């Protein structure tokens, strides 16, 4: 008896189990090749979502930097825009780093 990862939720289950005890995925209805294929598909979809988040973080970073240096005027919200732009740029840079770390961890998993 071996412990495998469920292709649906990723949690550890027995290879003899008919269903995943965590998510209810039917393990017994699939052979090992189709389970491996489903696992690769799930991993690929997760990686694609993370890359999309990374691109959004880069876009927000550029927008925040642009908002910081643009001359907004001296009335209303104008004087606060360099601070708001800097905050957005800082937030998006941290978001980018976290997402980049998650991509690294996902690629290191087998």
Residue pairs with C-beta under 8 A, 6 or more apart in sequence:
1 14
1 15
1 16
2 14
2 15
3 12
3 13
3 14
3 15
4 12
4 13
4 14
4 15
4 35
5 11
5 12
5 13
5 39
6 12
6 13
6 20
6 22
6 23
6 25
6 27
7 25
7 35
7 36
7 38
7 39
7 42
8 20
8 23
8 25
8 38
8 42
9 20
9 22
9 23
9 25
10 42
11 20
11 22
11 23
13 20
13 21
13 22
13 27
15 27
17 27
17 28
18 26
18 27
18 28
19 25
19 26
19 27
19 28
20 27
27 35
30 38
43 106
43 109
46 106
47 103
47 106
47 107
50 99
50 102
50 103
50 106
51 103
53 95
53 99
54 96
54 99
54 100
54 103
57 92
57 93
57 95
57 96
57 99
58 92
58 96
59 92
60 88
60 89
60 91
60 92
60 95
61 88
61 89
61 92
61 93
61 96
63 85
63 88
64 85
64 86
64 87
64 88
64 89
64 90
64 91
64 92
65 85
65 89
66 85
67 81
67 82
67 84
67 85
67 88
68 81
68 82
68 85
68 86
68 89
69 82
69 85
70 81
70 85
72 78
72 79
72 81
72 82
77 84
